[in-house]
Amino acid sequence: MLSRKANCRRRAHHKCKRPIVRQRTAKQLKRFDDTLVPCQIDSAVRLKNHIQPYFRGDQMVNVLVVYYSRTGNTKAMAEIIAEAAGKEGAQVRLKEVADASNDDLIWADGILIGSPVYFGQPASDIKRFIDDSISVRKQLENKVGAAFVSSGHRAGGRETTIMALLQSFIVHGMVVCGDPISTGGHYGAVASGTPDDRSSQECRGLAKKVVALATKLQST
Ligand SMILES: Cc1cc2nc3c(=O)[nH]c(=O)nc-3n(C[C@H](O)[C@H](O)[C@H](O)COP(=O)(O)O)c2cc1C
């Protein structure tokens, strides 16, 4: 903890016009370096206050991002989602469906499944993964589920594919999460081929909403 005098010296040195941070606030930042100048402490407090709601006590919300991708488009969406969920403070597992298991589903508080559109439906690898989840029935109840898909054509069956994925969440008794109004406000994140800026934004928005919803559900 810096003395008030030391704080003043640092403030003058860095020409920082912000008021000196209150002692109580600085105390809450025990794990931050004592050598932070006041304006840095202020930013750190804001960062911590932003992240705090996404923690259950000391434990992070777990998010599983599982996908199938033959030519890389759905994979690109999955990576954007995983990164965004991590930035929201979640602990993330990003898995190709071949490497994912029921244990991953049980571990997760929020589950995002991604598939290319194949004949207006999810790819068979994803369907098999969902079918195999029958053995963990009941154990996925009240987890958050969301979907993202990549199609070749705008009207090639994105919504039918997303709905098929969301249906499986409903059957598991999960809480289905659509994409937020700020990024489209419909069934989930979609892309035509490689995700463009708009699709990437949808992916980030969906990830953020899943983390926020899973956090809320955990705390109830
Ligand atoms: C077997 C097969 C079926 C497909 N069916 C559709 C379809 O019904 N509608 C559509 O828009 N695109 C369809 N496509 C195109 C893919 O959905 C599209 O290329 C997608 O971006 C591929 O995702 P990926 O790169 O993650 O594999 C199909 C592709 C394949 C290989």
The ligand as an SDF file (V2000), in Angstrom:
LIG
                    3D

 31 33  0  0  0  0  0  0  0  0999 V2000
  -22.5470  -32.8160  -47.8720 C   0  0  0  0  0  0  0  0  0  0  0  0
  -22.7510  -31.3310  -47.9340 C   0  0  0  0  0  0  0  0  0  0  0  0
  -24.0350  -30.8370  -47.8880 C   0  0  0  0  0  0  0  0  0  0  0  0
  -24.2430  -29.4530  -47.9160 C   0  0  0  0  0  0  0  0  0  0  0  0
  -25.5280  -28.9830  -47.8520 N   0  0  0  0  0  0  0  0  0  0  0  0
  -25.7480  -27.6590  -47.8470 C   0  0  0  0  0  0  0  0  0  0  0  0
  -27.0650  -27.1530  -47.7610 C   0  0  0  0  0  0  0  0  0  0  0  0
  -28.0540  -27.8850  -47.6830 O   0  0  0  0  0  0  0  0  0  0  0  0
  -27.2390  -25.8080  -47.7660 N   0  0  0  0  0  0  0  0  0  0  0  0
  -26.1870  -24.9390  -47.8600 C   0  0  0  0  0  0  0  0  0  0  0  0
  -26.3920  -23.7310  -47.8620 O   0  0  0  0  0  0  0  0  0  0  0  0
  -24.9000  -25.3990  -47.9230 N   0  0  0  0  0  0  0  0  0  0  0  0
  -24.6660  -26.7320  -47.9040 C   0  0  0  0  0  0  0  0  0  0  0  0
  -23.3780  -27.1970  -47.9580 N   0  0  0  0  0  0  0  0  0  0  0  0
  -22.2610  -26.2360  -47.8950 C   0  0  0  0  0  0  0  0  0  0  0  0
  -21.7130  -26.0900  -46.4820 C   0  0  0  0  0  0  0  0  0  0  0  0
  -22.7270  -25.9270  -45.5410 O   0  0  0  0  0  0  0  0  0  0  0  0
  -20.7900  -24.8640  -46.4070 C   0  0  0  0  0  0  0  0  0  0  0  0
  -19.7750  -24.9680  -47.3590 O   0  0  0  0  0  0  0  0  0  0  0  0
  -20.2030  -24.6730  -45.0200 C   0  0  0  0  0  0  0  0  0  0  0  0
  -19.6380  -23.3750  -44.9390 O   0  0  0  0  0  0  0  0  0  0  0  0
  -19.1160  -25.6890  -44.7310 C   0  0  0  0  0  0  0  0  0  0  0  0
  -18.6640  -25.5210  -43.4180 O   0  0  0  0  0  0  0  0  0  0  0  0
  -17.2270  -26.0430  -42.9430 P   0  0  0  0  0  0  0  0  0  0  0  0
  -16.1860  -25.2190  -43.6900 O   0  0  0  0  0  0  0  0  0  0  0  0
  -17.1870  -25.7990  -41.4980 O   0  0  0  0  0  0  0  0  0  0  0  0
  -17.1350  -27.4890  -43.3040 O   0  0  0  0  0  0  0  0  0  0  0  0
  -23.1600  -28.5610  -47.9650 C   0  0  0  0  0  0  0  0  0  0  0  0
  -21.8630  -29.0840  -48.0320 C   0  0  0  0  0  0  0  0  0  0  0  0
  -21.6650  -30.4620  -48.0260 C   0  0  0  0  0  0  0  0  0  0  0  0
  -20.2510  -30.9850  -48.0670 C   0  0  0  0  0  0  0  0  0  0  0  0
  1  2  1  0
  2  3  1  0
  2 30  2  0
  3  4  2  0
  4  5  1  0
  4 28  1  0
  5  6  2  0
  6  7  1  0
  6 13  1  0
  7  8  2  0
  7  9  1  0
  9 10  1  0
 10 11  2  0
 10 12  1  0
 12 13  2  0
 13 14  1  0
 14 15  1  0
 14 28  1  0
 15 16  1  0
 16 17  1  0
 16 18  1  0
 18 19  1  0
 18 20  1  0
 20 21  1  0
 20 22  1  0
 22 23  1  0
 23 24  1  0
 24 25  2  0
 24 26  1  0
 24 27  1  0
 28 29  2  0
 29 30  1  0
 30 31  1  0
M  END
$$$$
